Amino acid sequence: MRGWSKGYGRGLWNWLFRFYRISWDTNTVGKGTNQQCPPVFFQAMEMDGNIQGMRKQYRDDCDTFDIKDLVSRDPISQFGSWFQEACKHPDIKEPNAIALATASRSGQPSVRMVLLKGFGKEGFKIFTNLESRKGQELMVNPLCSVCIHWEPLNRSYLVNKFLEVEKKYENEKVIPKPDFWGGYLIKPNIIEFWQGQTTRIHDRLRFRKKEPDEVLNPELMHEGEDGWVIERLSP
C-alpha cells in the first residue's frame, strides 16, 4: 500500500493528466459547442455524464457590475468592500481562503489553497513554510497569481498572473515559530473583479498600473486612483 501511495498512485494521476491533455489537444470535441471536456477523459475517469447543462442562475439580468457600481476606483478598497460582504455572508465559512498559483524556474505551475492574513495599500500578506514547494518556487520565481471565489455571491477576485512577491513580511512574534516559517507581501500590478451573470455574459473589470506616458482611450479605459487604470473586459 505504501508503494501505491508514493509511486503507483502518483504515476496514475500523472498518466491521467497527460491522457486528458493529449485528448484535449488532438480531438475536435467541443468545437462549436459548450462542451468543456472530451468524452474520452470521462471514460478514463469512469464517468458517463454530460455536464454541458451544469449551470445555475446567478443574479437578475438587470443586476450588472460596471464602472458606476464600484465602491472605489482603488482596487484594494474595492476588494475590501467585497471582502466585508463575504465575511457577513452566512454560507461563506472562510472568506480569506485563496488559491495561490506559483511556478518553478522552468515555468512548471502549481496551485494550492492558503489563507490570506492581511491586505492593504502595500499588498496582500500570506504566511507559509519557506521550505515548502510554494516557498521554494517563490524564492526562484517571484511571480504568482491569487484567485478568490466567493460562490454564494457569484464573485471572483483575481490578483492577476503577473504579480511580484517583493519581500518577506516579518510579523511580530507572538508565539515561537520555527526558522523555516515566514511570510510574503504580494504586490499586485494587475487586479480583476469578476461578477457572474445568468446570461453568461459575466462582468469583468480589470485594474492595471498605468504605463509611463500612456494616453488613455476614454472609450475603453477609465482613470483610477493611485495610478491605476480600469478596463472592462469581454466575458
C-alpha positions as a Python dict, from the first residue, in 0.01 Angstrom:
ca = {
    (1, 'M'): (0, 0, 0),
    (2, 'R'): (290, 230, 73),
    (3, 'G'): (426, 173, -276),
    (4, 'W'): (86, 260, -425),
    (5, 'S'): (56, 590, -240),
    (6, 'K'): (411, 701, -314),
    (7, 'G'): (469, 551, -654),
    (8, 'Y'): (187, 391, -848),
    (9, 'G'): (-76, 639, -728),
    (10, 'R'): (133, 933, -832),
    (11, 'G'): (211, 770, -1164),
    (12, 'L'): (-157, 702, -1227),
    (13, 'W'): (-255, 1064, -1175),
    (14, 'N'): (31, 1183, -1394),
    (15, 'W'): (-91, 944, -1664),
    (16, 'L'): (-447, 1066, -1632),
    (17, 'F'): (-337, 1425, -1657),
    (18, 'R'): (-133, 1355, -1969),
    (19, 'F'): (-417, 1148, -2111),
    (20, 'Y'): (-659, 1435, -2058),
    (21, 'R'): (-417, 1689, -2203),
    (22, 'I'): (-339, 1484, -2513),
    (23, 'S'): (-707, 1408, -2568),
    (24, 'W'): (-789, 1777, -2547),
    (25, 'D'): (-512, 1871, -2790),
    (26, 'T'): (-574, 1606, -3052),
    (27, 'N'): (-953, 1581, -3064),
    (28, 'T'): (-1200, 1829, -3207),
    (29, 'V'): (-1466, 1750, -2948),
    (30, 'G'): (-1633, 2063, -2821),
    (31, 'K'): (-1571, 2290, -3119),
    (32, 'G'): (-1878, 2499, -3179),
    (33, 'T'): (-2044, 2370, -2860),
    (34, 'N'): (-2036, 2442, -2489),
    (35, 'Q'): (-1883, 2102, -2409),
    (36, 'Q'): (-1593, 2154, -2173),
    (37, 'C'): (-1415, 1817, -2166),
    (38, 'P'): (-1370, 1541, -2425),
    (39, 'P'): (-1573, 1221, -2362),
    (40, 'V'): (-1257, 1007, -2361),
    (41, 'F'): (-1148, 1173, -2037),
    (42, 'F'): (-1477, 1085, -1869),
    (43, 'Q'): (-1433, 726, -1984),
    (44, 'A'): (-1089, 720, -1826),
    (45, 'M'): (-1238, 851, -1502),
    (46, 'E'): (-1529, 606, -1525),
    (47, 'M'): (-1782, 884, -1576),
    (48, 'D'): (-2056, 879, -1835),
    (49, 'G'): (-2248, 1202, -1772),
    (50, 'N'): (-2284, 1503, -1996),
    (51, 'I'): (-2216, 1818, -1790),
    (52, 'Q'): (-2262, 2088, -2052),
    (53, 'G'): (-2600, 2171, -1896),
    (54, 'M'): (-2449, 2226, -1549),
    (55, 'R'): (-2518, 2591, -1482),
    (56, 'K'): (-2709, 2789, -1224),
    (57, 'Q'): (-2890, 3118, -1219),
    (58, 'Y'): (-2661, 3381, -1077),
    (59, 'R'): (-2828, 3719, -1050),
    (60, 'D'): (-3110, 3910, -1214),
    (61, 'D'): (-3043, 4004, -1575),
    (62, 'C'): (-3057, 4372, -1482),
    (63, 'D'): (-2816, 4334, -1190),
    (64, 'T'): (-2485, 4415, -1357),
    (65, 'F'): (-2145, 4523, -1227),
    (66, 'D'): (-1990, 4816, -1412),
    (67, 'I'): (-1767, 5116, -1351),
    (68, 'K'): (-2053, 5308, -1190),
    (69, 'D'): (-2104, 5024, -940),
    (70, 'L'): (-1753, 5045, -799),
    (71, 'V'): (-1732, 5147, -434),
    (72, 'S'): (-1386, 5287, -506),
    (73, 'R'): (-1159, 5337, -804),
    (74, 'D'): (-879, 5196, -595),
    (75, 'P'): (-875, 4814, -634),
    (76, 'I'): (-764, 4744, -278),
    (77, 'S'): (-1052, 4949, -138),
    (78, 'Q'): (-1292, 4778, -380),
    (79, 'F'): (-1160, 4442, -263),
    (80, 'G'): (-1213, 4549, 98),
    (81, 'S'): (-1579, 4623, 24),
    (82, 'W'): (-1634, 4283, -139),
    (83, 'F'): (-1439, 4112, 139),
    (84, 'Q'): (-1665, 4265, 404),
    (85, 'E'): (-1971, 4136, 217),
    (86, 'A'): (-1817, 3789, 202),
    (87, 'C'): (-1738, 3796, 575),
    (88, 'K'): (-2101, 3874, 655),
    (89, 'H'): (-2246, 3602, 432),
    (90, 'P'): (-2358, 3301, 642),
    (91, 'D'): (-2268, 3047, 371),
    (92, 'I'): (-1908, 3164, 330),
    (93, 'K'): (-1715, 2997, 610),
    (94, 'E'): (-1363, 3107, 518),
    (95, 'P'): (-1374, 3426, 310),
    (96, 'N'): (-997, 3459, 332),
    (97, 'A'): (-929, 3121, 166),
    (98, 'I'): (-740, 3192, -156),
    (99, 'A'): (-586, 2990, -439),
    (100, 'L'): (-218, 3075, -476),
    (101, 'A'): (-54, 2975, -804),
    (102, 'T'): (324, 2971, -838),
    (103, 'A'): (569, 2835, -1092),
    (104, 'S'): (914, 2684, -1088),
    (105, 'R'): (1214, 2845, -1257),
    (106, 'S'): (1131, 2645, -1571),
    (107, 'G'): (766, 2752, -1567),
    (108, 'Q'): (606, 2436, -1423),
    (109, 'P'): (293, 2566, -1246),
    (110, 'S'): (137, 2455, -920),
    (111, 'V'): (-155, 2583, -716),
    (112, 'R'): (-286, 2535, -362),
    (113, 'M'): (-523, 2689, -111),
    (114, 'V'): (-380, 2919, 157),
    (115, 'L'): (-524, 3176, 397),
    (116, 'L'): (-494, 3548, 336),
    (117, 'K'): (-363, 3707, 655),
    (118, 'G'): (-384, 4074, 572),
    (119, 'F'): (-422, 4328, 294),
    (120, 'G'): (-376, 4699, 243),
    (121, 'K'): (-222, 4960, 15),
    (122, 'E'): (111, 4780, 29),
    (123, 'G'): (-30, 4447, -93),
    (124, 'F'): (-153, 4109, 33),
    (125, 'K'): (6, 3911, 317),
    (126, 'I'): (40, 3534, 335),
    (127, 'F'): (245, 3304, 559),
    (128, 'T'): (392, 2967, 472),
    (129, 'N'): (662, 2710, 525),
    (130, 'L'): (953, 2863, 334),
    (131, 'E'): (1083, 2513, 261),
    (132, 'S'): (755, 2403, 101),
    (133, 'R'): (707, 2382, -273),
    (134, 'K'): (540, 2723, -290),
    (135, 'G'): (811, 2876, -72),
    (136, 'Q'): (1087, 2732, -290),
    (137, 'E'): (912, 2839, -611),
    (138, 'L'): (858, 3193, -486),
    (139, 'M'): (1226, 3206, -398),
    (140, 'V'): (1343, 3128, -753),
    (141, 'N'): (1049, 3279, -945),
    (142, 'P'): (883, 3572, -761),
    (143, 'L'): (579, 3577, -991),
    (144, 'C'): (248, 3439, -874),
    (145, 'S'): (-128, 3465, -911),
    (146, 'V'): (-400, 3471, -647),
    (147, 'C'): (-768, 3393, -704),
    (148, 'I'): (-1056, 3415, -455),
    (149, 'H'): (-1400, 3278, -541),
    (150, 'W'): (-1699, 3352, -319),
    (151, 'E'): (-1952, 3112, -473),
    (152, 'P'): (-2265, 3225, -280),
    (153, 'L'): (-2200, 3580, -403),
    (154, 'N'): (-2104, 3462, -754),
    (155, 'R'): (-1792, 3671, -735),
    (156, 'S'): (-1427, 3615, -801),
    (157, 'Y'): (-1132, 3838, -728),
    (158, 'L'): (-821, 3770, -933),
    (159, 'V'): (-486, 3920, -850),
    (160, 'N'): (-362, 3864, -1199),
    (161, 'K'): (-97, 3641, -1342),
    (162, 'F'): (191, 3884, -1314),
    (163, 'L'): (250, 3962, -951),
    (164, 'E'): (575, 4034, -781),
    (165, 'V'): (642, 3891, -440),
    (166, 'E'): (858, 4184, -340),
    (167, 'K'): (980, 4086, 6),
    (168, 'K'): (922, 3862, 302),
    (169, 'Y'): (686, 4017, 552),
    (170, 'E'): (823, 3998, 904),
    (171, 'N'): (541, 3966, 1156),
    (172, 'E'): (587, 4031, 1526),
    (173, 'K'): (648, 3703, 1705),
    (174, 'V'): (354, 3646, 1936),
    (175, 'I'): (441, 3279, 1978),
    (176, 'P'): (765, 3097, 1894),
    (177, 'K'): (787, 2998, 1528),
    (178, 'P'): (1035, 2770, 1351),
    (179, 'D'): (1303, 2934, 1139),
    (180, 'F'): (1150, 2797, 819),
    (181, 'W'): (819, 2975, 879),
    (182, 'G'): (778, 3319, 725),
    (183, 'G'): (556, 3547, 524),
    (184, 'Y'): (535, 3716, 189),
    (185, 'L'): (398, 4051, 83),
    (186, 'I'): (239, 4017, -261),
    (187, 'K'): (241, 4345, -454),
    (188, 'P'): (-12, 4338, -740),
    (189, 'N'): (19, 4512, -1075),
    (190, 'I'): (-300, 4367, -1231),
    (191, 'I'): (-624, 4302, -1041),
    (192, 'E'): (-954, 4176, -1184),
    (193, 'F'): (-1305, 4166, -1038),
    (194, 'W'): (-1549, 3909, -1181),
    (195, 'Q'): (-1925, 3912, -1126),
    (196, 'G'): (-2119, 3612, -1257),
    (197, 'Q'): (-2432, 3673, -1465),
    (198, 'T'): (-2716, 3436, -1558),
    (199, 'T'): (-2676, 3537, -1924),
    (200, 'R'): (-2316, 3403, -1904),
    (201, 'I'): (-2206, 3748, -2020),
    (202, 'H'): (-2012, 3790, -1698),
    (203, 'D'): (-1896, 4129, -1577),
    (204, 'R'): (-1519, 4170, -1561),
    (205, 'L'): (-1340, 4485, -1452),
    (206, 'R'): (-962, 4488, -1462),
    (207, 'F'): (-735, 4729, -1279),
    (208, 'R'): (-378, 4763, -1404),
    (209, 'K'): (-96, 5005, -1340),
    (210, 'K'): (-74, 5289, -1588),
    (211, 'E'): (225, 5279, -1820),
    (212, 'P'): (461, 5579, -1823),
    (213, 'D'): (338, 5848, -2064),
    (214, 'E'): (34, 5634, -2153),
    (215, 'V'): (-259, 5821, -2307),
    (216, 'L'): (-589, 5659, -2215),
    (217, 'N'): (-866, 5597, -2466),
    (218, 'P'): (-1176, 5726, -2282),
    (219, 'E'): (-1399, 5485, -2474),
    (220, 'L'): (-1209, 5181, -2342),
    (221, 'M'): (-1031, 5293, -2027),
    (222, 'H'): (-1106, 5488, -1711),
    (223, 'E'): (-872, 5668, -1476),
    (224, 'G'): (-849, 5504, -1138),
    (225, 'E'): (-685, 5617, -815),
    (226, 'D'): (-316, 5598, -727),
    (227, 'G'): (-200, 5531, -1084),
    (228, 'W'): (-449, 5252, -1165),
    (229, 'V'): (-633, 5218, -1497),
    (230, 'I'): (-973, 5046, -1514),
    (231, 'E'): (-1079, 4842, -1819),
    (232, 'R'): (-1394, 4643, -1887),
    (233, 'L'): (-1307, 4303, -2036),
    (234, 'S'): (-1506, 4073, -2258),
    (235, 'P'): (-1683, 3785, -2076),
}
